[in-house]
Amino acid sequence: MLRNATTEPPVVKVTNYRKDLMRKLFTKLGESKSSPKDTRAKAVHLTTTITAHDLNNKKRKATEYLKSYSLLKFFMKVNIYDEENIQKGRLMLLNLAEDLKEVSKIKVAPADIKVEKDEESKPSEKKPTTIE
């Protein structure tokens, strides 16, 4: 394929003509309905204070997102210092995963988060250095 005939020597690009033709054809036609899913991940953020109505809306939207995205990530904002809040968030994510199991494949389940309260509550104590 001749790129620039006015330069000396002329610039030529060697390509597979069939692939180049197909690429040009598809760019002219635009993105078709049967195009593959978007490879980027869609993120959905939740909190433990979400209402049941909002959670049902998020589930409905998640099924719609799964039609156009190949990966869907859910993030749950919890208070890590409140064990009851952690359990509530984990249960909400497990219920959500159970409801979406019919239309998707679950790769990662909610993880157990263990907080070492004793280590976090104590500030790191340094011994004073003495000069001898």
DSSP file (Angstrom, degrees, kcal/mol; ACC not computed):
  #  RESIDUE AA STRUCTURE BP1 BP2  ACC     N-H-->O    O-->H-N    N-H-->O    O-->H-N    TCO  KAPPA ALPHA  PHI   PSI    X-CA   Y-CA   Z-CA
    1    1 A M              0   0    0      0, 0.0    12,-3.0     0, 0.0     2,-0.5   0.000 360.0 360.0 360.0 126.9    0.0    0.0    0.0
    2    2 A L  E     +A   12   0A   0     10,-0.2    10,-0.2     1,-0.2     3,-0.2  -0.657 360.0 175.5 -79.7 122.1    1.5    3.3   -1.1
    3    3 A R  E    S+     0   0A   0      8,-2.7     2,-0.3    -2,-0.5     9,-0.2   0.869  70.3   5.4 -94.4 -45.8    1.5    5.8    1.9
    4    4 A N  E     +A   11   0A   0      7,-1.6     7,-2.3     1,-0.1     3,-0.4  -0.878  53.3 176.9-147.5 108.2    3.3    8.8    0.5
    5    5 A A  S    S+     0   0    0     -2,-0.3    -1,-0.1     5,-0.2     7,-0.0   0.623  75.8  69.4 -86.5 -13.6    4.4    9.1   -3.2
    6    6 A T  S    S+     0   0    0      3,-0.1    -1,-0.2     5,-0.1     2,-0.1   0.671  83.9  83.0 -82.3 -15.8    5.8   12.6   -2.9
    7    7 A T  S    S-     0   0    0     -3,-0.4    -3,-0.0     2,-0.1     4,-0.0  -0.434  89.2 -98.0 -85.6 162.8    8.8   11.7   -0.8
    8    8 A E  S    S+     0   0    0      1,-0.2    -2,-0.1    -2,-0.1    -3,-0.0  -0.972 115.7  23.0-119.1 114.8   12.0   10.4   -2.1
    9    9 A P  S    S-     0   0    0      0, 0.0    -1,-0.2     0, 0.0    -2,-0.1   0.673 109.7-114.4 -72.9 158.9   12.1    7.4   -1.8
   10   10 A P        -     0   0    0      0, 0.0     2,-0.5     0, 0.0    -5,-0.2  -0.289  26.6-118.0 -63.5 145.6    8.3    6.8   -1.7
   11   11 A V  E     -A    4   0A   0     -7,-2.3    -8,-2.7     2,-0.0    -7,-1.6  -0.749  35.8-179.0 -91.0 126.2    6.9    5.5    1.6
   12   12 A V  E     -A    2   0A   0     -2,-0.5     2,-0.5   -10,-0.2   -10,-0.2  -0.964  15.7-154.6-127.2 141.1    5.2    2.1    1.3
   13   13 A K        -     0   0    0    -12,-3.0     2,-0.7    -2,-0.4    -2,-0.0  -0.970  10.3-147.4-116.9 127.5    3.5    0.0    4.0
   14   14 A V        +     0   0    0     -2,-0.5     2,-0.3     2,-0.0    -2,-0.0  -0.842  35.5 151.8 -96.4 118.9    3.3   -3.8    3.5
   15   15 A T        -     0   0    0     -2,-0.7     2,-0.9     0, 0.0     3,-0.1  -0.878  56.6 -91.2-138.0 168.4    0.1   -5.2    5.1
   16   16 A N     >  -     0   0    0     -2,-0.3     4,-2.2     1,-0.2     5,-0.2  -0.783  38.6-155.1 -80.7 110.8   -2.3   -8.0    4.7
   17   17 A Y  H  > S+     0   0    0     -2,-0.9     4,-2.5     1,-0.2     5,-0.2   0.847  88.4  54.8 -62.7 -36.7   -4.8   -6.4    2.4
   18   18 A R  H  > S+     0   0    0      2,-0.2     4,-2.3     1,-0.2    -1,-0.2   0.920 110.2  45.7 -63.9 -44.4   -7.7   -8.5    3.4
   19   19 A K  H  > S+     0   0    0      2,-0.2     4,-2.4     1,-0.2    -2,-0.2   0.904 113.1  50.5 -64.6 -41.0   -7.3   -7.6    7.1
   20   20 A D  H  X S+     0   0    0     -4,-2.2     4,-2.1     2,-0.2    -2,-0.2   0.899 110.7  49.3 -64.3 -40.9   -6.9   -3.9    6.2
   21   21 A L  H  X S+     0   0    0     -4,-2.5     4,-2.4     2,-0.2    -2,-0.2   0.918 111.8  48.4 -63.4 -44.5  -10.1   -4.0    4.1
   22   22 A M  H  X S+     0   0    0     -4,-2.3     4,-2.5     2,-0.2     5,-0.2   0.897 110.3  51.8 -64.3 -40.5  -12.1   -5.7    6.9
   23   23 A R  H  X S+     0   0    0     -4,-2.4     4,-1.9     1,-0.2    -1,-0.2   0.922 111.7  46.5 -62.2 -44.2  -10.8   -3.2    9.4
   24   24 A K  H  X S+     0   0    0     -4,-2.1     4,-1.8     2,-0.2    -2,-0.2   0.891 111.8  51.9 -64.8 -39.3  -11.9   -0.3    7.2
   25   25 A L  H  X S+     0   0    0     -4,-2.4     4,-2.2     1,-0.2    -2,-0.2   0.923 110.5  47.1 -63.7 -45.2  -15.3   -1.9    6.6
   26   26 A F  H  X S+     0   0    0     -4,-2.5     4,-1.5     1,-0.2    -1,-0.2   0.828 109.8  52.9 -69.4 -31.4  -16.0   -2.4   10.3
   27   27 A T  H  < S+     0   0    0     -4,-1.9    -1,-0.2    -5,-0.2    -2,-0.2   0.863 110.6  48.6 -71.1 -32.8  -15.0    1.2   11.1
   28   28 A K  H  < S+     0   0    0     -4,-1.8    -2,-0.2     1,-0.2    -1,-0.2   0.903 113.4  46.3 -69.1 -40.7  -17.4    2.4    8.5
   29   29 A L  H  < S-     0   0    0     -4,-2.2    -2,-0.2     1,-0.2    -1,-0.2   0.759 105.1-144.5 -72.6 -24.4  -20.2    0.3    9.7
   30   30 A G     <  -     0   0    0     -4,-1.5     2,-0.4    -5,-0.2    -1,-0.2  -0.322  44.8 -26.7  86.0-174.8  -19.6    1.2   13.3
   31   31 A E        -     0   0    0     -4,-0.1     2,-0.1    -2,-0.1    -4,-0.0  -0.605  68.9-142.9 -77.9 126.1  -19.9   -1.0   16.3
   32   32 A S    >   -     0   0    0     -2,-0.4     3,-1.2     1,-0.1    -1,-0.0  -0.374  20.6-112.6 -86.4 167.5  -22.5   -3.7   15.7
   33   33 A K  T 3  S+     0   0    0      1,-0.3    -1,-0.1    -2,-0.1    -2,-0.0   0.792 115.3  57.7 -67.5 -29.2  -25.0   -5.1   18.2
   34   34 A S  T 3  S+     0   0    0      3,-0.0    -1,-0.3     2,-0.0     3,-0.1   0.117  78.0 133.4 -91.1  22.8  -23.2   -8.5   18.2
   35   35 A S    <   -     0   0    0     -3,-1.2     3,-0.1     1,-0.1    -4,-0.0  -0.366  65.1 -94.6 -70.7 152.7  -19.8   -7.0   19.3
   36   36 A P        -     0   0    0      0, 0.0    -1,-0.1     0, 0.0     3,-0.1  -0.194  51.4 -83.8 -65.6 161.8  -18.0   -8.7   22.1
   37   37 A K        -     0   0    0      1,-0.1    32,-0.2    -3,-0.1     2,-0.2  -0.246  51.3 -93.1 -65.1 152.5  -18.4   -7.5   25.7
   38   38 A D  E     -b   69   0B   0     30,-2.6    32,-2.1     1,-0.1    33,-0.3  -0.472  28.9-145.6 -65.5 133.2  -16.4   -4.6   27.0
   39   39 A T  E    S+     0   0B   0     -2,-0.2    -1,-0.1    30,-0.2    30,-0.1   0.613  70.6  96.2 -81.4 -11.1  -13.2   -6.0   28.7
   40   40 A R  E    S-     0   0B   0      1,-0.1    31,-0.7    30,-0.0    30,-0.5  -0.366  79.5-113.1 -74.0 160.2  -13.2   -3.3   31.3
   41   41 A A  E     -b   71   0B   0     29,-0.1     2,-0.5    28,-0.1    31,-0.2  -0.741  17.7-141.5 -95.1 141.7  -14.7   -3.9   34.7
   42   42 A K  E     -b   72   0B   0     29,-2.5    31,-3.2    -2,-0.4     2,-0.4  -0.891  18.0-148.9-100.2 130.8  -17.8   -2.2   35.9
   43   43 A A  E     -b   73   0B   0     -2,-0.5     2,-0.5    29,-0.2    31,-0.2  -0.840  10.7-167.6-105.8 137.4  -17.7   -1.3   39.6
   44   44 A V  E     -b   74   0B   0     29,-2.9    31,-2.9    -2,-0.4     2,-0.4  -0.991  11.0-153.8-123.0 122.3  -20.8   -1.1   41.9
   45   45 A H  E     +b   75   0B   0     -2,-0.5     2,-0.3    29,-0.2    31,-0.2  -0.823  17.4 175.8-101.6 133.8  -20.3    0.5   45.3
   46   46 A L  E     -b   76   0B   0     29,-3.4    31,-2.7    -2,-0.4     2,-0.3  -0.881  15.2-156.3-130.0 160.4  -22.6   -0.4   48.2
   47   47 A T  E >   -b   77   0B   0     -2,-0.3     3,-1.2    29,-0.2    31,-0.1  -0.894  32.0-115.2-129.3 165.0  -22.8    0.4   51.9
   48   48 A T  T 3  S+     0   0    0     29,-1.0    30,-0.1    -2,-0.3    28,-0.0   0.606 111.8  64.5 -75.6 -10.3  -24.4   -1.5   54.8
   49   49 A T  T 3  S+     0   0    0      2,-0.0    -1,-0.2     0, 0.0     2,-0.1   0.268  73.5 128.2 -95.1  12.2  -27.0    1.3   55.2
   50   50 A I    <   -     0   0    0     -3,-1.2     2,-0.1     1,-0.1    -4,-0.0  -0.393  59.2-121.5 -69.3 143.9  -28.6    0.7   51.8
   51   51 A T     >  -     0   0    0      1,-0.1     4,-2.2    -2,-0.1     5,-0.2  -0.403  20.7-112.4 -82.3 163.7  -32.3    0.3   51.7
   52   52 A A  H  > S+     0   0    0      1,-0.2     4,-2.1     2,-0.2     5,-0.2   0.872 117.3  53.3 -64.0 -38.0  -34.0   -2.9   50.3
   53   53 A H  H  > S+     0   0    0      2,-0.2     4,-1.9     1,-0.2    -1,-0.2   0.925 110.3  46.4 -63.8 -45.3  -35.5   -0.9   47.4
   54   54 A D  H  > S+     0   0    0      1,-0.2     4,-2.3     2,-0.2    -2,-0.2   0.875 110.6  53.6 -65.3 -36.9  -32.1    0.5   46.4
   55   55 A L  H  X S+     0   0    0     -4,-2.2     4,-2.1     2,-0.2    -1,-0.2   0.892 107.6  50.5 -65.7 -39.1  -30.5   -2.9   46.7
   56   56 A N  H  X S+     0   0    0     -4,-2.1     4,-2.2     2,-0.2    -1,-0.2   0.881 109.7  51.2 -65.4 -37.1  -33.1   -4.4   44.4
   57   57 A N  H  X S+     0   0    0     -4,-1.9     4,-2.6     2,-0.2    -2,-0.2   0.900 108.7  51.3 -64.7 -40.1  -32.4   -1.6   41.9
   58   58 A K  H  X S+     0   0    0     -4,-2.3     4,-2.2     2,-0.2    -2,-0.2   0.888 109.6  50.4 -63.9 -38.9  -28.7   -2.4   42.1
   59   59 A K  H  X S+     0   0    0     -4,-2.1     4,-1.8     2,-0.2    -2,-0.2   0.922 111.3  47.9 -63.7 -44.0  -29.4   -6.1   41.4
   60   60 A R  H  X S+     0   0    0     -4,-2.2     4,-1.4     1,-0.2    -2,-0.2   0.915 113.4  47.1 -63.5 -43.5  -31.5   -5.1   38.4
   61   61 A K  H  X S+     0   0    0     -4,-2.6     4,-2.7     1,-0.2    -1,-0.2   0.856 107.2  58.3 -65.6 -34.6  -28.8   -2.8   37.1
   62   62 A A  H  X S+     0   0    0     -4,-2.2     4,-2.0     1,-0.2    -1,-0.2   0.895 103.9  50.9 -63.8 -39.7  -26.2   -5.5   37.6
   63   63 A T  H  < S+     0   0    0     -4,-1.8     4,-0.5     1,-0.2    -1,-0.2   0.864 111.9  48.0 -65.6 -34.0  -28.0   -7.9   35.3
   64   64 A E  H >X S+     0   0    0     -4,-1.4     3,-1.0     1,-0.2     4,-0.6   0.896 110.0  51.9 -70.3 -40.0  -28.1   -5.1   32.7
   65   65 A Y  H >X S+     0   0    0     -4,-2.7     4,-2.6     1,-0.2     3,-1.2   0.865 100.7  62.5 -63.3 -35.6  -24.4   -4.4   33.2
   66   66 A L  H 3< S+     0   0    0     -4,-2.0    -1,-0.2     1,-0.3    -2,-0.2   0.710  95.2  62.1 -66.0 -18.3  -23.6   -8.1   32.7
   67   67 A K  H <4 S+     0   0    0     -3,-1.0    -1,-0.3    -4,-0.5    -2,-0.2   0.790 119.4  23.5 -74.7 -27.3  -25.0   -7.9   29.2
   68   68 A S  H << S+     0   0    0     -3,-1.2   -30,-2.6    -4,-0.6     2,-0.4   0.597 118.5  59.5-115.5 -14.9  -22.3   -5.3   28.1
   69   69 A Y  E  <  -b   38   0B   0     -4,-2.6   -30,-0.2   -32,-0.2   -28,-0.1  -0.918  59.6-154.0-116.6 143.7  -19.5   -5.8   30.6
   70   70 A S  E    S+     0   0B   0    -32,-2.1     2,-0.4   -30,-0.5   -29,-0.1   0.690  84.3  40.8 -86.0 -18.8  -17.5   -9.0   31.1
   71   71 A L  E     -b   41   0B   0    -31,-0.7   -29,-2.5   -33,-0.3     2,-0.4  -0.996  61.7-173.5-136.2 132.6  -16.5   -8.2   34.7
   72   72 A L  E     -b   42   0B   0     -2,-0.4     2,-0.4   -31,-0.2   -29,-0.2  -0.989   8.1-164.9-128.1 123.2  -18.6   -6.7   37.4
   73   73 A K  E     -b   43   0B   0    -31,-3.2   -29,-2.9    -2,-0.4     2,-0.5  -0.906   4.1-156.9-113.2 135.4  -17.1   -5.8   40.8
   74   74 A F  E     -b   44   0B   0     -2,-0.4     2,-0.5   -31,-0.2   -29,-0.2  -0.932   5.8-165.6-110.1 132.6  -19.0   -5.0   43.9
   75   75 A F  E     -b   45   0B   0    -31,-2.9   -29,-3.4    -2,-0.5     2,-0.5  -0.974   2.9-161.0-118.4 129.2  -17.4   -2.9   46.7
   76   76 A M  E     -b   46   0B   0     -2,-0.5     2,-0.7   -31,-0.2   -29,-0.2  -0.945   9.3-147.1-112.9 122.9  -19.0   -2.8   50.2
   77   77 A K  E     +b   47   0B   0    -31,-2.7   -29,-1.0    -2,-0.5     2,-0.3  -0.798  32.0 165.1 -90.1 118.1  -18.1    0.0   52.5
   78   78 A V        -     0   0    0     -2,-0.7     2,-0.8   -31,-0.1     8,-0.1  -0.889  45.7-109.5-130.9 160.5  -18.1   -1.2   56.1
   79   79 A N    >   -     0   0    0     -2,-0.3     3,-1.5     3,-0.2     7,-0.3  -0.830  28.3-161.1 -87.6 109.5  -16.9   -0.1   59.5
   80   80 A I  T 3  S+     0   0    0     -2,-0.8    -1,-0.1     1,-0.3    35,-0.1   0.633  85.5  61.0 -72.8 -12.0  -14.1   -2.5   60.1
   81   81 A Y  T 3  S+     0   0    0      1,-0.1     2,-0.6    -3,-0.0    -1,-0.3   0.544  93.5  71.3 -89.9  -6.8  -14.1   -1.8   63.9
   82   82 A D    <>  -     0   0    0     -3,-1.5     4,-1.8     1,-0.1     3,-0.3  -0.923  64.3-165.3-112.8 107.3  -17.7   -3.0   64.2
   83   83 A E  H  > S+     0   0    0     -2,-0.6     4,-2.2     1,-0.2     5,-0.2   0.838  90.2  55.3 -61.8 -34.3  -17.9   -6.8   63.9
   84   84 A E  H  > S+     0   0    0      1,-0.2     4,-2.2     2,-0.2    -1,-0.2   0.882 106.7  50.5 -66.1 -38.3  -21.7   -6.7   63.4
   85   85 A N  H  > S+     0   0    0     -3,-0.3     4,-2.3     2,-0.2    -2,-0.2   0.880 109.3  51.3 -66.7 -38.9  -21.3   -4.2   60.5
   86   86 A I  H  X S+     0   0    0     -4,-1.8     4,-2.4    -7,-0.3    -2,-0.2   0.924 110.9  47.8 -63.3 -45.0  -18.7   -6.5   58.9
   87   87 A Q  H  X S+     0   0    0     -4,-2.2     4,-2.6     2,-0.2    -2,-0.2   0.897 110.7  51.7 -63.7 -40.4  -21.1   -9.5   59.2
   88   88 A K  H  X S+     0   0    0     -4,-2.2     4,-2.2     2,-0.2    -1,-0.2   0.923 111.6  46.7 -62.6 -45.1  -24.0   -7.5   57.8
   89   89 A G  H  X S+     0   0    0     -4,-2.3     4,-2.2     2,-0.2    -2,-0.2   0.899 112.2  50.3 -63.5 -41.6  -21.9   -6.4   54.7
   90   90 A R  H  X S+     0   0    0     -4,-2.4     4,-2.4     1,-0.2    -2,-0.2   0.914 111.1  48.7 -63.7 -43.3  -20.7   -9.9   54.1
   91   91 A L  H  X S+     0   0    0     -4,-2.6     4,-2.5     2,-0.2     5,-0.2   0.895 109.8  51.9 -64.0 -39.8  -24.3  -11.3   54.3
   92   92 A M  H  X S+     0   0    0     -4,-2.2     4,-2.2     1,-0.2    -1,-0.2   0.915 111.7  46.5 -62.5 -42.6  -25.5   -8.6   51.9
   93   93 A L  H  X S+     0   0    0     -4,-2.2     4,-2.5     2,-0.2    -2,-0.2   0.883 112.2  50.4 -67.7 -37.9  -22.7   -9.5   49.4
   94   94 A L  H  X S+     0   0    0     -4,-2.4     4,-2.3     2,-0.2    -2,-0.2   0.906 111.6  47.8 -66.5 -40.5  -23.4  -13.2   49.7
   95   95 A N  H  X S+     0   0    0     -4,-2.5     4,-2.3     2,-0.2    -2,-0.2   0.900 112.3  49.9 -64.9 -40.5  -27.2  -12.7   49.1
   96   96 A L  H  X S+     0   0    0     -4,-2.2     4,-2.0    -5,-0.2    -2,-0.2   0.914 111.2  48.7 -63.7 -42.9  -26.4  -10.5   46.1
   97   97 A A  H  X S+     0   0    0     -4,-2.5     4,-0.6     1,-0.2    -2,-0.2   0.889 110.6  51.5 -64.2 -39.0  -24.0  -13.2   44.7
   98   98 A E  H >< S+     0   0    0     -4,-2.3     3,-0.5     1,-0.2     4,-0.3   0.898 110.8  47.7 -64.6 -40.8  -26.7  -15.8   45.3
   99   99 A D  H >< S+     0   0    0     -4,-2.3     3,-0.5     1,-0.2    -1,-0.2   0.848 115.7  44.2 -68.8 -34.2  -29.3  -13.7   43.4
  100  100 A L  H >X S+     0   0    0     -4,-2.0     4,-1.0     1,-0.2     3,-0.7   0.446  86.8  93.4 -90.2  -0.2  -26.9  -13.0   40.5
  101  101 A K  T << S+     0   0    0     -4,-0.6    -1,-0.2    -3,-0.5    -2,-0.1   0.797  79.0  60.3 -63.8 -27.7  -25.7  -16.7   40.3
  102  102 A E  T <4 S+     0   0    0     -3,-0.5    -1,-0.2    -4,-0.3    -2,-0.1   0.844 116.3  29.7 -68.6 -33.4  -28.3  -17.5   37.6
  103  103 A V  T <4 S+     0   0    0     -3,-0.7     2,-0.3    -4,-0.2    -1,-0.2   0.405 124.9  31.9-108.4   0.9  -27.0  -14.9   35.2
  104  104 A S  S  < S-     0   0    0     -4,-1.0     2,-0.5    -7,-0.1   -41,-0.0  -0.880  71.9-112.5-147.7 176.9  -23.3  -14.8   36.0
  105  105 A K        -     0   0    0     -2,-0.3     2,-0.5    -3,-0.0    -4,-0.1  -0.985  29.5-138.0-118.8 123.3  -20.3  -16.8   37.3
  106  106 A I        +     0   0    0     -2,-0.5     3,-0.1     1,-0.2    -5,-0.0  -0.707  25.2 173.2 -86.1 122.1  -19.0  -15.8   40.7
  107  107 A K        +     0   0    0     -2,-0.5     2,-0.4     1,-0.3    -1,-0.2   0.848  67.3  30.1 -93.9 -41.9  -15.2  -15.7   40.8
  108  108 A V        -     0   0    0      3,-0.0    -1,-0.3     0, 0.0     3,-0.1  -0.978  68.7-152.9-127.4 127.7  -14.4  -14.3   44.2
  109  109 A A        -     0   0    0     -2,-0.4   -15,-0.1    -3,-0.1     2,-0.0  -0.583  45.1 -77.1 -90.8 159.4  -16.6  -14.7   47.3
  110  110 A P        -     0   0    0      0, 0.0     2,-0.1     0, 0.0    -1,-0.1  -0.349  56.7-128.8 -56.9 131.6  -16.6  -12.1   50.1
  111  111 A A        -     0   0    0      1,-0.1     2,-0.5    -3,-0.1    -3,-0.0  -0.440  15.0-107.5 -85.4 154.7  -13.4  -12.6   52.2
  112  112 A D        -     0   0    0     -2,-0.1     2,-0.6     2,-0.0    -1,-0.1  -0.725  33.3-155.5 -79.6 124.3  -13.2  -13.0   55.9
  113  113 A I        -     0   0    0     -2,-0.5     2,-0.6     2,-0.0   -27,-0.0  -0.905   9.2-170.7-105.8 117.5  -11.7   -9.8   57.3
  114  114 A K        -     0   0    0     -2,-0.6     2,-0.5     2,-0.0   -34,-0.0  -0.937   6.0-158.8-110.9 123.2   -9.9  -10.2   60.6
  115  115 A V        -     0   0    0     -2,-0.6     2,-1.4   -35,-0.1     3,-0.2  -0.874  13.1-143.1-104.5 126.8   -8.9   -7.1   62.4
  116  116 A E     >  +     0   0    0     -2,-0.5     4,-1.9     1,-0.2     5,-0.2  -0.714  24.2 177.3 -85.7  91.2   -6.2   -7.3   65.0
  117  117 A K  H  > S+     0   0    0     -2,-1.4     4,-2.3     1,-0.2     5,-0.2   0.848  74.4  57.2 -67.9 -33.9   -7.6   -4.7   67.4
  118  118 A D  H  > S+     0   0    0      1,-0.2     4,-1.1     2,-0.2    -1,-0.2   0.912 110.4  42.9 -64.9 -41.6   -4.8   -5.2   70.0
  119  119 A E  H  4 S+     0   0    0      1,-0.2    -1,-0.2     2,-0.2    -2,-0.2   0.860 116.6  47.0 -73.0 -35.0   -2.1   -4.3   67.5
  120  120 A E  H  < S+     0   0    0     -4,-1.9    -2,-0.2     1,-0.2    -1,-0.2   0.832 109.1  53.0 -77.4 -31.0   -3.9   -1.4   66.0
  121  121 A S  H  < S+     0   0    0     -4,-2.3    -1,-0.2    -5,-0.2    -2,-0.2   0.793  97.3  74.4 -76.8 -25.9   -5.0    0.2   69.2
  122  122 A K  S  < S-     0   0    0     -4,-1.1     2,-0.1    -5,-0.2     3,-0.0  -0.752  80.8-135.9 -88.2 124.5   -1.5    0.3   70.6
  123  123 A P        -     0   0    0      0, 0.0     2,-0.4     0, 0.0    -2,-0.1  -0.463  37.9 -90.5 -71.2 152.8    0.8    2.9   69.2
  124  124 A S        -     0   0    0     -2,-0.1     2,-0.5     1,-0.1    -5,-0.0  -0.502  45.2-146.2 -68.1 121.3    4.2    1.7   68.3
  125  125 A E        -     0   0    0     -2,-0.4     2,-0.4    -3,-0.0    -1,-0.1  -0.778  11.2-162.5 -95.2 128.0    6.3    2.3   71.4
  126  126 A K        -     0   0    0     -2,-0.5     3,-0.0     3,-0.0    -2,-0.0  -0.894  18.7-125.9-108.4 138.5   10.0    3.2   70.9
  127  127 A K        -     0   0    0     -2,-0.4     2,-0.1     1,-0.1    -2,-0.0  -0.634  32.2-110.4 -79.4 137.0   12.5    3.0   73.7
  128  128 A P        -     0   0    0      0, 0.0     2,-0.4     0, 0.0    -1,-0.1  -0.418  32.2-120.3 -66.0 141.5   14.4    6.1   74.3
  129  129 A T        -     0   0    0     -2,-0.1     2,-0.4    -3,-0.0    -3,-0.0  -0.653  24.7-149.6 -84.0 137.5   18.0    5.9   73.3
  130  130 A T        -     0   0    0     -2,-0.4     2,-0.6     2,-0.0    -1,-0.0  -0.850   7.2-135.5-108.7 144.5   20.5    6.5   76.0
  131  131 A I              0   0    0     -2,-0.4    -2,-0.0     1,-0.1     0, 0.0  -0.862 360.0 360.0 -99.0 126.2   23.9    8.0   75.6
  132  132 A E              0   0    0     -2,-0.6    -1,-0.1     0, 0.0    -2,-0.0   0.422 360.0 360.0-100.3 360.0   26.7    6.2   77.4
